[in-house]
């Protein structure tokens, strides 16, 4: 009787293992990569952080608690306001803050009066904006419960800068600008890298030599001085959108070389494979062989390379804006925000101005960890 029970459980385990093996054998390349990526805990967790950052990109205005360009000298360098729960009969509230200018240092000195707290609530009314440039609304994730008495009463969760602008709202909008530049720059570099790398690897010969010498010339030029030189050549009368577009193009023009070399090496290894020869004998055109037969075989490597290139794009934009050669006020980006904190006085007296630096560190680390996870998951020799 005992042996029959053991045999029953053994058969059940065999059936389960067979089902798992069958599912692995029948799984597509995408499914196998997704299984490996889910097992990469650090990369999977980092991808969640990246998704949250791009959620901020999509809903920057909704997450903002004050207009990012609204300024008032009377609230300059206001320290962060903490949220208090279940105080004075309110679920959420912030302490009322009053400021007075010190006539010796000429700085505003603020004092929190928690006896006179201001209630706040979710989805409160605030300044008007257009969501994605289409939907006109005035709802924000946090705001004063009764904004009719004082429509300019904003919440400053991260404090304010020298002009009294809300650091939290400016960080939300800086995330949208900097991450969008990185995403668009990577997209352009992927187009350049795939096109030139595929042509170089597939044709070889003189075309390959010319493209590779061109890549070596680009890589031999120091990037930061080159970015600085091109950025300083922008006309002073250009609008923010024009500078934003040109910064994106400049960064992408010099970031495609690594991807082009990776694709060239893959094409050199694949162009003599049997499936490529069969497609060529069947009369397939060159572009069809490249983009339909060869390129999809290693698209996962392209995704991994793109995710690892995103941090470089963001750091480049931040560096140029920090040096005053990229985006300039009234544009808002990580570099523009950090430029306001590049003095000793900020380090000593206004440490909340460095909060955007924490956002930069988080997004750079998350993108790198996610790229490592995708690269490991795309490895065909890794165990499932």
N, C-alpha and C positions, 0 to 999 in steps of 0.2 A: 504493500500500500504506500509506504514511504517512498519507494523507488518510483512508483507511478507519479506521485506528486512532484518529485524532483525532476522527472523527465518532462512533466507538463510545463514547469517553470523554465526549464532549459530551452524547450521548444519555443516558448513565448519570447525568451531573450533572443533566440536566433531569428525569430520572425521580425522582432524590432530592429535588430542590427541589420538584417537584410533590407528592411525598408529604408533605413538610414543610408546604407550603401547605395541602394538603387536611386535614392533622391540625389545623392552626390554625383552619381554617374550620369544622371539625366539633367543635372543642373547646367544652366548656361554660364558663360563666363561672368556676366554681371552678377548672377546669384552667388557664384563662388567668391567673387570679390567682396560682396556685401556680407557674406558669412565671416570671412576673415576679418573684415573691418569691424564688425560688431564685437569680435573677440579681442580687438586691440582697445583696451579700456581707456588708455590715455588719449588715443586718437579719437575715439568715439565721444568721450567727454569733451574734448576740445572742439569737436564739430558742433556740439550743442551750444557751446559758448559762441562760436562763430555765427550760428543761426540767430542767437539772441542779439548779436551786434548788428546783423543785417535786418533784424526786426526793428531796431532803432533807426536804421537807414530809411525804412519804409514809413515809419510813424514818428519821425523826429518832432514834428509840430505837435502831434497829439501828446507825446511824452513831455514836452516842454511845459514849464509852469509860468513862464514869463516871456515876453518878446525878446529874442536874442540881441536886438540892437537898441532896445529901450534903455536909456541911460538917465541918471539923476545924480548930481554931485553929492546930494545930501545922504545918499546911501552907499557912497564909495568905500570899498574895503570892508563891507559888512561881513562878519563871520557867519558860518553856516547856521541855519536854524534847524534845531532838532524837532522831530515829530513826537508828541506826547500822546499817549493813549489813555482814555478814560479819565480825563481831567476836566473838572468843572462841568461835569455832566455831558461832555462831548466825547464821541468815540475817538476822534483824532483832532488835534489842535497844535498850534505853534504859539510860542510866547511872543507877546508884543515887544518889538524892539524900538528903542528910542536912541537917537544919536546926538552928540554935541561935539563941536569942533574944538580941539585942544589948541589954544592960541600960542603955545610954545612949539609944538611939533607941526601944527597946521594939519593934523590928521583927524578924521572923525573917530570918536570913541563911542562905542555902542554898549548899551546895557539892556539885558533881557528882563522883561517884567512878566513873569509867569502868572501873576495874579490877574492880569488882563490878557488872557489867551484868546486867540482867534481860531474859531472852528474851521476845519478843512474837510473836504469830502472827495470821493471819487467822482469822475465824470462831471466835474464842475465847469461852469462857464468861465471863459477867459477871453483872450484876444482872438480876433477872427483870423482865419487862415483858410487856404484851399488844400484839402487833402489830396495828394498826388497831382495838384494843380487842376483838379476837376471839381471836387465836392467842397462847397463852402460851408464851414462849420465853426463853432466857437467852443467846442467841448475839448477838455483836456483831462488827462488821467488824474491829476490832483489840482485843487484850487480852493480858494476861499468859498465857504458855503454861501455866504451872503456877499456877493460881489457888487450888488447894486449900490451899496453905500459908498464904497470906494473902488471904482473900476480899475485903479492903478495899484491896488494892494496885491503884490505878488508874493509868492513863497520862494525863498532863496535857500534851497537845500544844500547847495555847495558854496554859499556865500556870494559875494559880488566882487568885481574887479575895481580898478581905479576909477572908471567912469560910472560905477554903480550898475553895470550890466550883470545879469544873472549868469553865474558860471555853470550851473546845471543845464540850463537851456542852451547855452552856447556850446557845451560839451555834446549835447544831443545833435545839434546841427553840424558841429565839427566832425562827428562820427559819420554823418551822412556824406559830407563833402570828401573827406579823406578816403573812406572806404569805396566810394563811387569812383574816385580817381584811380584807385588801385585796381578795381574790377574792370573798368574800361581800358586801362593801360594793359592789363593782362590779356584782355580779349584782342586788342590790336597786336600785341606781341605774339600771340598764338597764331594769328593770321599770317603775319610776316614769317614767323619761324616755320610753320607748316609748309607754306608755299615755297620758300627758298630752300629749306632743308630737304623737302621731298624732291624738288628738281635736282638739287646737288647730288643726292644719293642715288636717284634713279638713272640719270643720264651719265654721271661720272665724267671722266675725261677732262677736256678743256673747261666745260661749264662748271664742273665740280671744283677745279683749281681756281677759277676766277671768283666763285662765290666764297670759297674758304679763305682766299687771300683778302677779300673784302671784309669778312668776319674778323680776321686777325687784325686788320687795320683799325676797326671799330673797337676791338677789345684792348688794343694797345694805348688808346687815348684815355687818360685819367677821367673818370666819370664826373666827380664832383666839380672840378674846374670847368669841365665842358658844360655841365648843367648850369653853373653859375654864369658862364659867358653867354649862353643862349638865353637864359632867363633875363639877364640884365639888358638884353637887346630889345625887350618888349617896349613898344611905345607907351608913353605915360598916359595917353588919352584912351587906351584900350579899356573896354568894360570888363567887369568881373568874369562874365561868361567867356569872353575872348581869351583872357589869361588862363582861365580854368581849362579851356579846350587845348590851348597850346602847351600847357604844362603836361597834360595827359599825353599828347602826341610826342613831346620830347622824351618823356620817360619811356614810352613804349618803343620808340625808335632805337633805343640803345639797350633794350632788355630782352630782345628776341634771339640773341646769338647763342645762348646756352641751349635753348629749345631747338634751334635749327641744327645744332651739332648732334644732339641726341637723335633727332629724326633722321638725319643723314646716316648715322651709324646703323639705325634699324633698317633703313631702306637698302643699304649696302649688303646687309645680311639676308634680306628677304627677296631681293630682286631676282635671284637665281633659284628660288624655291619652285617646287612643282606646280603649286596652284597659280603662281604668277606666270609661269611658262604656258600652262594650259589656257589661261585667260588670253595671253598674247596670241596663241595659236588659233583661238576661236575668233580672232578678229577684234578683240576689245581695244578701244582707243586708249591712248596713254593716260589721259586724265581719269578715265574710268578705272583703269588698273590701279592708279595711285590712290584715288579717294574712295573707291568702292571695295577693292580687294585688299590692298596693303595697309592703308591707314587704320581701318577698324581693328586690325589685329593687335594694336598696341595703344588704343585710345586711352586705356587706363593709365599708362605711363605719362600721357600728355596731361591728364587731369592732375596727377600727382605733381608734375612739374609746374603746372599753373598754380596749384595751391601753395607751392613753395616759393613761387615768384611774387605772390601777393604781398607778403611782408616787406620785400625789397621795394616794391612800388610805394607802399605807405610810408616807409622810412625815408625814401627819397623825397617825396612830397613834403613830409614833415620837416626834413632838414632844409630844403629850399625855402619854405615859408618861415622857418625859424631864423634863417639868415637874412630874411627880407627880400629874397629874390624869387619867391614863388607867389602864392596868393597873398594879397595885401588887404588890410581892412578897407571897407566894411565886410569883406569876405570872412568866413569863419571856417577854420580848419585846425587840426591839432597843432600844426606849426605856428599858426597865428596866435593861438591861445598860450602856447608855451613861450612865445616871445615876450609876453607880458610878465613872465616870471623869471627873467634872466638877470636878476640883480640880487644882491645880498639882502636887501631890505625885505624882499618877498620871502626869502628863506627864513628870515628871523621872525617877521611879524605877520605875514600872510601866507601860511603854508597851504591853505586851501587852493591857491592858484596852481599848485602842482597836481591837482586831481586829474586833469586831462592827461598828464604823463602816465598815471596808473592805467587809464584806458588804453593808451598806446602800448604799454607793456603787455597788458592782457590780450589784446587782439593780435599782437605779433607772436606771442607764445602760443596762443590757440591756433593760429594759422600754421605755424611750424609743426606743432604736434599733430594737427590734422593731416598735413602733407606727409609726415612720416608714416602715419597710419595708413593712408591711401597707398603710399609707395610699397609698404610691406604687404598690404592686401593684394596689390596688383602683381606681386611676385609669383610667377607660375610654379616655382619650385617649393613654395611654402605649403606646409600641410594644411588641409582644410579643417 
